[in-house]
C-alpha cells in the first residue's frame, strides 16, 4: 500500500483547495500543520519543500518513477494531482485548456484580490489606528472583488461549472468564493455564483475537507492576536525571511 501524501496545511482557502482535491480524488493524505501565525513557514525543513515560504505544499512519496516529489504552489499541486489520478483535469486538449485558463484566473485574480480584501477588512483595522489610512485600499480591493464576482456570475449563467464540468478550476476558486459575503459582497447580486457555491458545498468530499484541521483555526482574533501574528504574515522582505529562517532553525 502506498504511503499517504503529506499535505503541509493550515485551514485557509489555499489549504482547503488541496484538501478538497485529495478528498475528491480519494487519495490518502496526512496533514502536516504549518502554523503560519507562529512562523512555521520559515522553518528550514519547510523552506526546502516550499521555497516561497507559503503553504500549501505536498510531498508525494509515490511520485514519478515511484520516487518522492515535493510540490509547492496550489495551482501546480492541483495540476499534478489531476494528472496523477486522471480526475478533475481532462486529457482532451481543448477541455484541458478550458480548465487551465480558469485555474490560472483564480491564482492570478480571485485568490490574491480576495486575500487583499480580507487583509484590509479583517487585519488592517487592528494594526492601524486611523481608519482613513486604509479606506482607499479597502475600497479598491472590495470593488475589484465585486468585478471578479461578476465574471463568475456571467460564466456560471452559461454552464454549471467554470470549465463546463466540475474540475480543479472549481476546486481552486470555491474556497475563496464561498466567503465573499464576508468581504464586502452581497450574494443577492450574484445568484448564479451563490447557487454554484451551495452545490459545491454540498459535495461529501468538500464536507470532509472542511473538517480537516478544523481544530487548528482560531475563530476570533483579538487586536493583540493580530499584532502578534503580523510579523509572520505581513510586510516580509527577502532579508526578513532569511533572518526568520535562521532564527527558527536555531530555535531562537
Phi and psi restraints in degrees (value plus and minus 20) as a CYANA .aco file:
   2 UNK   PHI     -87.9   -47.9
   2 UNK   PSI     127.6   167.6
   3 UNK   PHI     -89.4   -49.4
   3 UNK   PSI     132.2   172.2
   4 UNK   PHI     -89.1   -49.1
   4 UNK   PSI     133.9   173.9
   5 UNK   PHI     -88.9   -48.9
   5 UNK   PSI     116.0   156.0
   6 UNK   PHI    -108.7   -68.7
   6 UNK   PSI     101.0   141.0
   7 UNK   PHI    -128.2   -88.2
   7 UNK   PSI      92.1   132.1
   8 UNK   PHI    -104.2   -64.2
   8 UNK   PSI      96.4   136.4
   9 UNK   PHI    -165.4  -125.4
   9 UNK   PSI     128.4   168.4
  10 UNK   PHI    -161.0  -121.0
  10 UNK   PSI     126.0   166.0
  11 UNK   PHI     -93.1   -53.1
  11 UNK   PSI      58.2    98.2
  12 UNK   PHI    -150.4  -110.4
  12 UNK   PSI     150.4   190.4
  13 UNK   PHI     -73.6   -33.6
  13 UNK   PSI     -61.1   -21.1
  14 UNK   PHI     -87.7   -47.7
  14 UNK   PSI     -56.6   -16.6
  15 UNK   PHI     -87.0   -47.0
  15 UNK   PSI     -61.9   -21.9
  16 UNK   PHI     -85.3   -45.3
  16 UNK   PSI     -50.7   -10.7
  17 UNK   PHI     -69.8   -29.8
  17 UNK   PSI     -69.2   -29.2
  18 UNK   PHI     -96.4   -56.4
  18 UNK   PSI     -57.4   -17.4
  19 UNK   PHI     -80.2   -40.2
  19 UNK   PSI     -61.6   -21.6
  20 UNK   PHI     -81.8   -41.8
  20 UNK   PSI     -67.4   -27.4
  21 UNK   PHI     -79.7   -39.7
  21 UNK   PSI     -64.6   -24.6
  22 UNK   PHI     -83.2   -43.2
  22 UNK   PSI     -60.1   -20.1
  23 UNK   PHI     -88.4   -48.4
  23 UNK   PSI     -64.1   -24.1
  24 UNK   PHI     -81.8   -41.8
  24 UNK   PSI     -57.6   -17.6
  25 UNK   PHI    -108.1   -68.1
  25 UNK   PSI     -21.5    18.5
  26 UNK   PHI      37.2    77.2
  26 UNK   PSI      21.8    61.8
  27 UNK   PHI    -116.8   -76.8
  27 UNK   PSI     109.1   149.1
  28 UNK   PHI     -86.0   -46.0
  28 UNK   PSI     119.4   159.4
  29 UNK   PHI    -167.8  -127.8
  29 UNK   PSI     139.6   179.6
  30 UNK   PHI    -144.8  -104.8
  30 UNK   PSI     107.3   147.3
  31 UNK   PHI     -94.7   -54.7
  31 UNK   PSI     114.5   154.5
  32 UNK   PHI    -140.4  -100.4
  32 UNK   PSI      74.2   114.2
  33 UNK   PHI     -80.0   -40.0
  33 UNK   PSI     116.9   156.9
  34 UNK   PHI    -141.1  -101.1
  34 UNK   PSI      76.6   116.6
  35 UNK   PHI     -94.9   -54.9
  35 UNK   PSI      70.1   110.1
  36 UNK   PHI     -86.8   -46.8
  36 UNK   PSI     -46.1    -6.1
  37 UNK   PHI     -95.4   -55.4
  37 UNK   PSI     -33.9     6.1
  38 UNK   PHI    -127.2   -87.2
  38 UNK   PSI     -23.4    16.6
  39 UNK   PHI      73.7   113.7
  39 UNK   PSI      -2.9    37.1
  40 UNK   PHI     -80.6   -40.6
  40 UNK   PSI     -44.7    -4.7
  41 UNK   PHI     -89.3   -49.3
  41 UNK   PSI     -29.2    10.8
  42 UNK   PHI    -118.6   -78.6
  42 UNK   PSI     -22.1    17.9
  43 UNK   PHI     -84.5   -44.5
  43 UNK   PSI     115.9   155.9
  44 UNK   PHI     -74.6   -34.6
  44 UNK   PSI     -57.7   -17.7
  45 UNK   PHI     -87.7   -47.7
  45 UNK   PSI     -49.4    -9.4
  46 UNK   PHI     -98.7   -58.7
  46 UNK   PSI     -59.4   -19.4
  47 UNK   PHI     -81.7   -41.7
  47 UNK   PSI     -46.8    -6.8
  48 UNK   PHI     -86.8   -46.8
  48 UNK   PSI     -45.5    -5.5
  49 UNK   PHI    -114.3   -74.3
  49 UNK   PSI     -60.7   -20.7
  50 UNK   PHI    -148.3  -108.3
  50 UNK   PSI      65.8   105.8
  51 UNK   PHI     -83.9   -43.9
  51 UNK   PSI     -32.6     7.4
  52 UNK   PHI    -106.7   -66.7
  52 UNK   PSI     -12.4    27.6
  53 UNK   PHI      24.6    64.6
  53 UNK   PSI      25.2    65.2
  54 UNK   PHI    -155.6  -115.6
  54 UNK   PSI     122.7   162.7
  55 UNK   PHI    -118.0   -78.0
  55 UNK   PSI     140.7   180.7
  56 UNK   PHI    -105.2   -65.2
  56 UNK   PSI     143.9   183.9
  57 UNK   PHI    -169.1  -129.1
  57 UNK   PSI     140.0   180.0
  58 UNK   PHI    -153.7  -113.7
  58 UNK   PSI     136.3   176.3
  59 UNK   PHI    -144.0  -104.0
  59 UNK   PSI      99.3   139.3
  60 UNK   PHI    -121.6   -81.6
  60 UNK   PSI      89.6   129.6
  61 UNK   PHI     -83.4   -43.4
  61 UNK   PSI     -42.9    -2.9
  62 UNK   PHI    -131.3   -91.3
  62 UNK   PSI      43.1    83.1
  63 UNK   PHI    -103.1   -63.1
  63 UNK   PSI    -183.9  -143.9
  64 UNK   PHI     -75.1   -35.1
  64 UNK   PSI     114.4   154.4
  65 UNK   PHI      50.0    90.0
  65 UNK   PSI      -5.7    34.3
  66 UNK   PHI      57.2    97.2
  66 UNK   PSI     -10.6    29.4
  67 UNK   PHI    -124.2   -84.2
  67 UNK   PSI     129.8   169.8
  68 UNK   PHI     -81.5   -41.5
  68 UNK   PSI     129.6   169.6
  69 UNK   PHI    -162.6  -122.6
  69 UNK   PSI     119.0   159.0
  70 UNK   PHI    -130.2   -90.2
  70 UNK   PSI     124.2   164.2
  71 UNK   PHI    -160.3  -120.3
  71 UNK   PSI     113.2   153.2
  72 UNK   PHI    -138.1   -98.1
  72 UNK   PSI     148.8   188.8
  73 UNK   PHI      57.4    97.4
  73 UNK   PSI     100.7   140.7
  74 UNK   PHI     -81.1   -41.1
  74 UNK   PSI     -58.8   -18.8
  75 UNK   PHI     -82.9   -42.9
  75 UNK   PSI     -62.3   -22.3
  76 UNK   PHI     -85.8   -45.8
  76 UNK   PSI     -58.7   -18.7
  77 UNK   PHI     -83.7   -43.7
  77 UNK   PSI     -65.5   -25.5
  78 UNK   PHI     -82.6   -42.6
  78 UNK   PSI     -61.3   -21.3
  79 UNK   PHI     -84.1   -44.1
  79 UNK   PSI     -62.6   -22.6
  80 UNK   PHI     -80.3   -40.3
  80 UNK   PSI     -68.2   -28.2
  81 UNK   PHI     -85.0   -45.0
  81 UNK   PSI     -56.7   -16.7
  82 UNK   PHI     -83.4   -43.4
  82 UNK   PSI     -62.4   -22.4
  83 UNK   PHI     -87.5   -47.5
  83 UNK   PSI     -60.0   -20.0
  84 UNK   PHI     -82.5   -42.5
  84 UNK   PSI     -60.3   -20.3
  85 UNK   PHI    -121.7   -81.7
  85 UNK   PSI     -38.3     1.7
  86 UNK   PHI      53.1    93.1
  86 UNK   PSI      -1.0    39.0
  87 UNK   PHI    -135.8   -95.8
  87 UNK   PSI     123.3   163.3
  88 UNK   PHI      42.2    82.2
  88 UNK   PSI      -5.8    34.2
  89 UNK   PHI    -170.2  -130.2
  89 UNK   PSI      74.3   114.3
  90 UNK   PHI     -80.9   -40.9
  90 UNK   PSI     133.7   173.7
  91 UNK   PHI    -106.9   -66.9
  91 UNK   PSI     -50.7   -10.7
  92 UNK   PHI     -80.3   -40.3
  92 UNK   PSI     111.9   151.9
  93 UNK   PHI     -82.8   -42.8
  93 UNK   PSI     -63.5   -23.5
  94 UNK   PHI     -83.4   -43.4
  94 UNK   PSI     -63.4   -23.4
  95 UNK   PHI     -87.6   -47.6
  95 UNK   PSI     -56.6   -16.6
  96 UNK   PHI     -86.5   -46.5
  96 UNK   PSI     -61.8   -21.8
  97 UNK   PHI     -80.5   -40.5
  97 UNK   PSI     -59.3   -19.3
  98 UNK   PHI     -79.7   -39.7
  98 UNK   PSI     -63.2   -23.2
  99 UNK   PHI     -86.8   -46.8
  99 UNK   PSI     -65.0   -25.0
 100 UNK   PHI     -84.3   -44.3
 100 UNK   PSI     -58.6   -18.6
 101 UNK   PHI     -87.0   -47.0
 101 UNK   PSI     -53.2   -13.2
 102 UNK   PHI    -100.1   -60.1
 102 UNK   PSI     -48.6    -8.6
 103 UNK   PHI     -84.8   -44.8
 103 UNK   PSI     -67.4   -27.4
 104 UNK   PHI     -86.8   -46.8
 104 UNK   PSI     -55.8   -15.8
 105 UNK   PHI     -76.4   -36.4
 105 UNK   PSI     -62.2   -22.2
 106 UNK   PHI     -86.0   -46.0
 106 UNK   PSI     -69.7   -29.7
 107 UNK   PHI     -91.2   -51.2
 107 UNK   PSI     -42.8    -2.8
 108 UNK   PHI    -116.0   -76.0
 108 UNK   PSI     -39.8     0.2
 109 UNK   PHI    -146.2  -106.2
 109 UNK   PSI     -91.5   -51.5
 110 UNK   PHI     -78.7   -38.7
 110 UNK   PSI     -68.3   -28.3
 111 UNK   PHI     -83.4   -43.4
 111 UNK   PSI     -73.8   -33.8
 112 UNK   PHI     -80.7   -40.7
 112 UNK   PSI     -60.3   -20.3
 113 UNK   PHI     -91.3   -51.3
 113 UNK   PSI     -64.9   -24.9
 114 UNK   PHI     -81.5   -41.5
 114 UNK   PSI     -56.1   -16.1
 115 UNK   PHI     -83.7   -43.7
 115 UNK   PSI     -59.7   -19.7
 116 UNK   PHI     -87.7   -47.7
 116 UNK   PSI     -60.2   -20.2
 117 UNK   PHI     -80.5   -40.5
 117 UNK   PSI     -65.9   -25.9
 118 UNK   PHI     -78.0   -38.0
 118 UNK   PSI     -59.8   -19.8
 119 UNK   PHI     -81.1   -41.1
 119 UNK   PSI     -68.9   -28.9
 120 UNK   PHI     -99.1   -59.1
 120 UNK   PSI     -38.0     2.0
 121 UNK   PHI    -109.1   -69.1
 121 UNK   PSI     -63.1   -23.1
 122 UNK   PHI    -121.6   -81.6
 122 UNK   PSI     -47.6    -7.6
 123 UNK   PHI    -132.5   -92.5
 123 UNK   PSI     -70.2   -30.2
 124 UNK   PHI     -75.1   -35.1
 124 UNK   PSI     -59.6   -19.6
 125 UNK   PHI     -81.9   -41.9
 125 UNK   PSI     -40.4    -0.4
 126 UNK   PHI    -114.4   -74.4
 126 UNK   PSI     -22.8    17.2
 127 UNK   PHI    -132.5   -92.5
 127 UNK   PSI     -43.8    -3.8
 128 UNK   PHI    -142.9  -102.9
 128 UNK   PSI     104.9   144.9
 129 UNK   PHI     -90.9   -50.9
 129 UNK   PSI     -56.8   -16.8
 130 UNK   PHI    -113.5   -73.5
 130 UNK   PSI      88.7   128.7
 131 UNK   PHI     -78.2   -38.2
 131 UNK   PSI     -47.7    -7.7
 132 UNK   PHI     -82.8   -42.8
 132 UNK   PSI     -46.1    -6.1
 133 UNK   PHI     -92.5   -52.5
 133 UNK   PSI     -38.3     1.7
 134 UNK   PHI    -132.0   -92.0
 134 UNK   PSI     -23.2    16.8
 135 UNK   PHI     -84.4   -44.4
 135 UNK   PSI     -62.1   -22.1
 136 UNK   PHI     -81.0   -41.0
 136 UNK   PSI     -68.9   -28.9
 137 UNK   PHI     -83.8   -43.8
 137 UNK   PSI     -63.0   -23.0
 138 UNK   PHI     -79.6   -39.6
 138 UNK   PSI     -67.4   -27.4
 139 UNK   PHI     -83.6   -43.6
 139 UNK   PSI     -62.3   -22.3
 140 UNK   PHI     -79.2   -39.2
 140 UNK   PSI     -67.7   -27.7
 141 UNK   PHI     -96.0   -56.0
 141 UNK   PSI     -55.3   -15.3
 142 UNK   PHI     -80.5   -40.5
 142 UNK   PSI     -62.9   -22.9
 143 UNK   PHI     -86.4   -46.4
 143 UNK   PSI     -59.7   -19.7
 144 UNK   PHI     -87.4   -47.4
 144 UNK   PSI     -57.7   -17.7
 145 UNK   PHI     -83.9   -43.9
 145 UNK   PSI     -57.1   -17.1
 146 UNK   PHI     -80.6   -40.6
 146 UNK   PSI     -62.3   -22.3
 147 UNK   PHI     -79.9   -39.9
 147 UNK   PSI     -63.5   -23.5
 148 UNK   PHI     -86.7   -46.7
 148 UNK   PSI     -56.7   -16.7
 149 UNK   PHI     -81.2   -41.2
 149 UNK   PSI     -57.1   -17.1
 150 UNK   PHI     -84.7   -44.7
 150 UNK   PSI     -57.3   -17.3
 151 UNK   PHI     -79.9   -39.9
 151 UNK   PSI     -66.7   -26.7
 152 UNK   PHI     -86.7   -46.7
 152 UNK   PSI     -59.7   -19.7
 153 UNK   PHI     -79.5   -39.5
 153 UNK   PSI     -65.8   -25.8
 154 UNK   PHI     -85.7   -45.7
 154 UNK   PSI     -60.6   -20.6
 155 UNK   PHI     -83.4   -43.4
 155 UNK   PSI     -65.1   -25.1
 156 UNK   PHI     -98.4   -58.4
 156 UNK   PSI     -29.4    10.6
 157 UNK   PHI     -91.1   -51.1
 157 UNK   PSI     -39.0     1.0
 158 UNK   PHI    -126.5   -86.5
 158 UNK   PSI     -34.0     6.0
 159 UNK   PHI    -178.4  -138.4
 159 UNK   PSI     138.4   178.4
 160 UNK   PHI     -94.5   -54.5
 160 UNK   PSI     -45.8    -5.8
 161 UNK   PHI    -156.1  -116.1
 161 UNK   PSI     146.1   186.1
 162 UNK   PHI     -78.8   -38.8
 162 UNK   PSI     -59.3   -19.3
 163 UNK   PHI    -127.1   -87.1
 163 UNK   PSI      -1.1    38.9
 164 UNK   PHI      80.7   120.7
 164 UNK   PSI     -80.3   -40.3
 165 UNK   PHI    -128.3   -88.3
 165 UNK   PSI     135.3   175.3
 166 UNK   PHI     -76.9   -36.9
 166 UNK   PSI     109.4   149.4
 167 UNK   PHI    -172.2  -132.2
 167 UNK   PSI    -199.1  -159.1
 168 UNK   PHI     -83.6   -43.6
 168 UNK   PSI     -39.2     0.8
 169 UNK   PHI     -86.0   -46.0
 169 UNK   PSI     -61.2   -21.2
 170 UNK   PHI     -88.8   -48.8
 170 UNK   PSI     -61.1   -21.1
 171 UNK   PHI     -79.4   -39.4
 171 UNK   PSI     -59.0   -19.0
 172 UNK   PHI     -90.7   -50.7
 172 UNK   PSI     -60.0   -20.0
 173 UNK   PHI    -103.1   -63.1
 173 UNK   PSI     -53.1   -13.1
 174 UNK   PHI     -79.1   -39.1
 174 UNK   PSI     -65.2   -25.2
 175 UNK   PHI     -80.5   -40.5
 175 UNK   PSI     -47.7    -7.7
 176 UNK   PHI    -103.4   -63.4
 176 UNK   PSI     -64.0   -24.0
 177 UNK   PHI     -87.9   -47.9
 177 UNK   PSI     -48.5    -8.5
 178 UNK   PHI     -86.6   -46.6
 178 UNK   PSI     -37.1     2.9
 179 UNK   PHI    -132.3   -92.3
 179 UNK   PSI      -5.9    34.1
 180 UNK   PHI     -84.8   -44.8
 180 UNK   PSI     -42.1    -2.1
 181 UNK   PHI     -88.1   -48.1
 181 UNK   PSI     -36.3     3.7
 182 UNK   PHI    -113.4   -73.4
 182 UNK   PSI     -20.0    20.0
 183 UNK   PHI    -143.0  -103.0
 183 UNK   PSI      20.4    60.4
 184 UNK   PHI      64.3   104.3
 184 UNK   PSI     -10.1    29.9
 185 UNK   PHI    -132.7   -92.7
 185 UNK   PSI     138.1   178.1
 186 UNK   PHI    -140.1  -100.1
 186 UNK   PSI      97.3   137.3
 187 UNK   PHI     -82.0   -42.0
 187 UNK   PSI     -41.1    -1.1
 188 UNK   PHI     -81.5   -41.5
 188 UNK   PSI     -45.5    -5.5
 189 UNK   PHI    -101.1   -61.1
 189 UNK   PSI     -32.1     7.9
 190 UNK   PHI    -156.3  -116.3
 190 UNK   PSI      47.4    87.4
 191 UNK   PHI     -84.9   -44.9
 191 UNK   PSI     -55.7   -15.7
 192 UNK   PHI     -87.4   -47.4
 192 UNK   PSI     -60.1   -20.1
 193 UNK   PHI     -82.6   -42.6
 193 UNK   PSI     -63.6   -23.6
 194 UNK   PHI     -83.4   -43.4
 194 UNK   PSI     -60.3   -20.3
 195 UNK   PHI     -82.1   -42.1
 195 UNK   PSI     -63.4   -23.4
 196 UNK   PHI     -82.1   -42.1
 196 UNK   PSI     -65.1   -25.1
 197 UNK   PHI     -77.8   -37.8
 197 UNK   PSI     -65.7   -25.7
 198 UNK   PHI     -87.3   -47.3
 198 UNK   PSI     -60.5   -20.5
 199 UNK   PHI     -84.4   -44.4
 199 UNK   PSI     -61.2   -21.2
 200 UNK   PHI     -91.3   -51.3
 200 UNK   PSI     -58.9   -18.9
 201 UNK   PHI     -77.8   -37.8
 201 UNK   PSI     -51.7   -11.7
 202 UNK   PHI     -97.4   -57.4
 202 UNK   PSI     -30.1     9.9
 203 UNK   PHI     -88.3   -48.3
 203 UNK   PSI     112.5   152.5
 204 UNK   PHI     -76.7   -36.7
 204 UNK   PSI     -58.5   -18.5
 205 UNK   PHI     -84.4   -44.4
 205 UNK   PSI     -56.7   -16.7
 206 UNK   PHI     -87.8   -47.8
 206 UNK   PSI     -61.0   -21.0
 207 UNK   PHI     -81.3   -41.3
 207 UNK   PSI     -61.6   -21.6
 208 UNK   PHI     -84.6   -44.6
 208 UNK   PSI     -61.1   -21.1
 209 UNK   PHI     -84.2   -44.2
 209 UNK   PSI     -58.3   -18.3
 210 UNK   PHI     -86.1   -46.1
 210 UNK   PSI     -44.0    -4.0
 211 UNK   PHI    -100.8   -60.8
 211 UNK   PSI     -34.9     5.1
 212 UNK   PHI     -84.1   -44.1
 212 UNK   PSI      98.6   138.6
 213 UNK   PHI      48.8    88.8
 213 UNK   PSI      -1.7    38.3
 214 UNK   PHI     -82.7   -42.7
 214 UNK   PSI     -44.2    -4.2
 215 UNK   PHI     -93.9   -53.9
 215 UNK   PSI     -30.1     9.9
 216 UNK   PHI    -102.4   -62.4
 216 UNK   PSI     -44.3    -4.3
 217 UNK   PHI    -110.1   -70.1
 217 UNK   PSI     110.1   150.1
 218 UNK   PHI    -105.9   -65.9
 218 UNK   PSI      99.7   139.7
 219 UNK   PHI     -91.0   -51.0
 219 UNK   PSI     -65.5   -25.5
 220 UNK   PHI    -135.0   -95.0
 220 UNK   PSI     104.1   144.1
 221 UNK   PHI    -125.0   -85.0
 221 UNK   PSI     104.0   144.0
 222 UNK   PHI     -98.0   -58.0
 222 UNK   PSI     150.9   190.9
 223 UNK   PHI     -79.5   -39.5
 223 UNK   PSI     -60.4   -20.4
 224 UNK   PHI     -85.6   -45.6
 224 UNK   PSI     -58.1   -18.1
 225 UNK   PHI     -80.8   -40.8
 225 UNK   PSI     -67.1   -27.1
 226 UNK   PHI     -84.2   -44.2
 226 UNK   PSI     -61.7   -21.7
 227 UNK   PHI     -84.2   -44.2
 227 UNK   PSI     -57.2   -17.2
 228 UNK   PHI     -89.4   -49.4
 228 UNK   PSI     -56.0   -16.0
 229 UNK   PHI     -98.4   -58.4
 229 UNK   PSI     -43.5    -3.5
 230 UNK   PHI     -77.1   -37.1
 230 UNK   PSI     -58.0   -18.0
 231 UNK   PHI     -87.0   -47.0
 231 UNK   PSI     -42.2    -2.2
 232 UNK   PHI    -112.0   -72.0
 232 UNK   PSI     -41.3    -1.3
 233 UNK   PHI    -126.1   -86.1
 233 UNK   PSI     -49.8    -9.8
 234 UNK   PHI    -148.5  -108.5
 234 UNK   PSI     133.8   173.8
 235 UNK   PHI      48.8    88.8
 235 UNK   PSI       5.0    45.0
 236 UNK   PHI     -94.5   -54.5
 236 UNK   PSI     129.7   169.7
 237 UNK   PHI    -145.6  -105.6
 237 UNK   PSI     151.9   191.9
 238 UNK   PHI     -77.3   -37.3
 238 UNK   PSI     -62.2   -22.2
 239 UNK   PHI     -87.9   -47.9
 239 UNK   PSI     -59.6   -19.6
 240 UNK   PHI     -89.5   -49.5
 240 UNK   PSI     -55.4   -15.4
 241 UNK   PHI     -85.9   -45.9
 241 UNK   PSI     -62.3   -22.3
 242 UNK   PHI     -81.3   -41.3
 242 UNK   PSI     -64.0   -24.0
 243 UNK   PHI     -86.5   -46.5
 243 UNK   PSI     -60.8   -20.8
 244 UNK   PHI     -85.1   -45.1
 244 UNK   PSI     -60.8   -20.8
 245 UNK   PHI     -82.6   -42.6
 245 UNK   PSI     -61.8   -21.8
 246 UNK   PHI     -86.9   -46.9
 246 UNK   PSI     -58.7   -18.7
 247 UNK   PHI     -87.2   -47.2
 247 UNK   PSI     -65.1   -25.1
 248 UNK   PHI     -87.0   -47.0
 248 UNK   PSI     -60.3   -20.3
 249 UNK   PHI     -82.9   -42.9
 249 UNK   PSI     -51.4   -11.4
 250 UNK   PHI    -111.0   -71.0
 250 UNK   PSI     -22.1    17.9
 251 UNK   PHI      59.8    99.8
 251 UNK   PSI      -5.4    34.6
